[in-house]
Every structure is written in C-alpha cells, then in structure tokens.
Amino acid sequence: MKRRRGFIQIAILHLLKEGPMHGYQMMKELENRSGGLYSASAGTVYPALQELMEQEMIGLDSTSDKKTYEIKEKGNTRLEESASRRDGDFWDEWKARWVWQNSDEATELKSAMELWEAEIHKAIKQSRKSPEKTTKLIDFVKEITERLQKENR
C-alpha cells in the first residue's frame, strides 16, 4: 500500500501545482484523469494528504473557508525529482497505469500470483519438516529470483 500511496501522493502534488483544491475535488479529478478507471477513495487520498502535510510538502490554504490544500516548496521539489525519473507526461503514465490495472492481463497475473503465493506458503510449511526440503526451497526461490532479475534487465 505504501508504494501506491507514493504514486497517489505524486498525483496529488501534480493537482495542487495546478491550484489549491479540497479533498473531494482531488478525488474526482484523479478519477477523471484515469478516464474513470480509478475511483479514488477517502481511505487512500486522506492518509496521503496527511503524510504530505507531515512532510511539509503541502499545507492548508488560509484564504479558503473549506479545508483546501496547496502545494509548498518541498512539494514542488519532490515533483521536480519525480519528473527527472520519468520518460513522459505524468498524467499519461497515470492513465496507462489504470488501463493496465483493469486489463485481462493484469487480472490473469493477479490470479497467477495468488495461486503462487498459496503454493509457496504450503512449500514453506512443508520445508519446516526437513532441512533438505528447506535447502531445496531456498535454491528454488533463488533460481526464480535470478531468472526474474535477468528478464528485467
């Protein structure tokens, strides 16, 4: 969840760079910019706002009657750092992320991962019975990890 919240935080900073907003406005705008594929929840947005405030990246707009947030200098600095690691436009990446999250491939991958997780837990439980099984499981996990690392280079 922390990683997702980091992506949400960057999105919030991008919105606030455009101008002060209150939480509900941000939630609706995040949904709009995903083409309706992401439905922001208060349980995601408000903790992200709280963390950004604690990190002094955003603050409350003192000129507004509502609880309206605005970006601060530290928030702008974080956006600049984030932009230097990106290949393209943030909002294009934002939408692409949610398109992929809602794809058949993502659904299939999630199912495969859930099955793999259940099987690895069974294997761990079985390996407790024998040092030999533990060694085999460690070797298997290392092998799979190395294969993934090679694929991701």
C-alpha positions as CSV (number, residue, x, y, z in Angstrom):
1,M,0.0,0.0,0.0
2,K,2.9,2.4,0.7
3,R,4.1,2.3,-2.9
4,R,0.6,3.0,-4.2
5,R,0.2,5.8,-1.8
6,G,3.5,7.2,-3.1
7,F,2.1,7.3,-6.6
8,I,-1.1,8.9,-5.3
9,Q,1.0,11.5,-3.4
10,I,2.8,12.5,-6.6
11,A,-0.6,12.7,-8.4
12,I,-1.9,15.0,-5.6
13,L,1.2,17.2,-5.9
14,H,0.6,17.5,-9.6
15,L,-3.0,18.5,-9.0
16,L,-2.0,21.1,-6.4
17,K,0.6,22.5,-8.6
18,E,-2.3,23.5,-10.9
19,G,-4.0,25.2,-7.9
20,P,-5.5,24.7,-4.4
21,M,-8.1,22.0,-4.0
22,H,-10.1,20.3,-1.3
23,G,-10.0,16.5,-0.9
24,Y,-13.2,15.7,-2.7
25,Q,-12.1,17.8,-5.7
26,M,-8.9,15.8,-5.8
27,M,-10.7,12.5,-5.6
28,K,-13.0,13.4,-8.6
29,E,-10.0,14.8,-10.6
30,L,-7.9,11.7,-10.1
31,E,-10.9,9.6,-11.3
32,N,-11.4,11.9,-14.3
33,R,-7.7,11.8,-15.3
34,S,-7.8,8.0,-15.3
35,G,-10.6,8.0,-17.7
36,G,-12.9,6.7,-15.0
37,L,-10.8,3.6,-14.4
38,Y,-9.6,4.6,-11.0
39,S,-12.1,5.5,-8.3
40,A,-10.2,7.4,-5.5
41,S,-11.3,6.6,-2.0
42,A,-11.2,8.7,1.1
43,G,-9.2,5.9,2.7
44,T,-6.4,6.4,0.1
45,V,-6.5,10.1,-0.5
46,Y,-6.8,11.5,3.0
47,P,-3.9,9.4,4.5
48,A,-1.8,10.5,1.5
49,L,-2.7,14.1,2.2
50,Q,-1.9,13.7,5.9
51,E,1.5,12.3,5.0
52,L,2.2,15.1,2.6
53,M,1.3,17.6,5.3
54,E,3.5,15.9,7.8
55,Q,6.4,16.0,5.3
56,E,5.6,19.8,4.8
57,M,5.0,19.3,1.0
58,I,1.5,20.7,1.2
59,G,-0.4,22.9,3.6
60,L,-3.8,24.3,4.1
61,D,-4.8,27.4,2.1
62,S,-5.5,30.0,4.8
63,T,-7.6,32.1,2.3
64,S,-10.3,29.4,1.9
65,D,-13.4,28.7,4.0
66,K,-13.1,25.0,3.2
67,K,-10.2,22.7,4.1
68,T,-8.3,23.4,0.9
69,Y,-4.8,22.2,0.3
70,E,-2.0,23.9,-1.5
71,I,1.5,22.8,-2.6
72,K,4.6,24.1,-0.8
73,E,8.2,24.5,-1.8
74,K,9.1,20.9,-0.6
75,G,6.2,19.6,-2.7
76,N,7.5,21.3,-5.8
77,T,11.0,20.0,-5.2
78,R,9.6,16.4,-4.9
79,L,7.7,16.9,-8.2
80,E,10.9,18.0,-9.9
81,E,12.8,15.0,-8.6
82,S,10.0,12.7,-9.7
83,A,9.9,14.3,-13.2
84,S,13.6,13.6,-13.6
85,R,12.9,9.9,-13.3
86,R,10.0,9.8,-15.8
87,D,10.1,9.3,-19.5
88,G,7.0,11.2,-20.3
89,D,4.0,13.1,-19.0
90,F,2.8,12.1,-15.6
91,W,-0.9,12.1,-16.5
92,D,-0.2,9.8,-19.5
93,E,1.5,7.4,-17.1
94,W,-1.3,7.8,-14.6
95,K,-4.0,6.8,-17.1
96,A,-1.8,4.0,-18.6
97,R,-1.4,2.5,-15.1
98,W,-5.1,2.3,-14.5
99,V,-5.8,1.0,-18.1
100,W,-3.3,-1.8,-17.3
101,Q,-4.7,-2.5,-13.8
102,N,-8.1,-3.1,-15.4
103,S,-6.8,-5.3,-18.3
104,D,-7.3,-9.0,-18.7
105,E,-3.6,-9.5,-18.5
106,A,-3.4,-7.8,-15.1
107,T,-6.4,-9.9,-13.8
108,E,-4.7,-13.1,-15.0
109,L,-1.4,-12.1,-13.5
110,K,-3.0,-11.3,-10.1
111,S,-4.7,-14.7,-10.2
112,A,-1.4,-16.5,-11.0
113,M,0.3,-14.6,-8.2
114,E,-2.4,-15.6,-5.7
115,L,-2.0,-19.2,-6.7
116,W,1.8,-18.9,-6.5
117,E,1.6,-17.3,-3.0
118,A,-0.7,-20.1,-1.7
119,E,1.7,-22.8,-3.1
120,I,4.8,-21.1,-1.7
121,H,3.2,-20.9,1.7
122,K,2.4,-24.7,1.5
123,A,6.0,-25.3,0.5
124,I,7.3,-23.3,3.4
125,K,5.1,-25.2,5.8
126,Q,6.4,-28.5,4.3
127,S,10.0,-27.4,4.5
128,R,9.8,-26.9,8.2
129,K,9.7,-30.7,8.5
130,S,13.1,-31.3,6.9
131,P,16.4,-29.3,6.4
132,E,16.7,-30.9,3.0
133,K,13.3,-29.5,1.9
134,T,14.3,-26.1,3.2
135,T,17.5,-26.1,1.2
136,K,15.6,-27.2,-2.0
137,L,13.1,-24.4,-1.4
138,I,15.8,-21.8,-0.9
139,D,17.5,-22.9,-4.1
140,F,14.2,-22.8,-6.0
141,V,13.4,-19.3,-4.8
142,K,17.0,-18.1,-5.6
143,E,16.7,-19.6,-9.1
144,I,13.4,-17.9,-9.8
145,T,14.7,-14.6,-8.4
146,E,17.7,-14.8,-10.7
147,R,15.5,-15.5,-13.7
148,L,13.3,-12.5,-12.9
149,Q,16.3,-10.3,-12.5
150,K,17.7,-11.4,-15.9
151,E,14.3,-10.7,-17.5
152,N,14.1,-7.3,-16.0
153,R,17.5,-6.0,-17.2
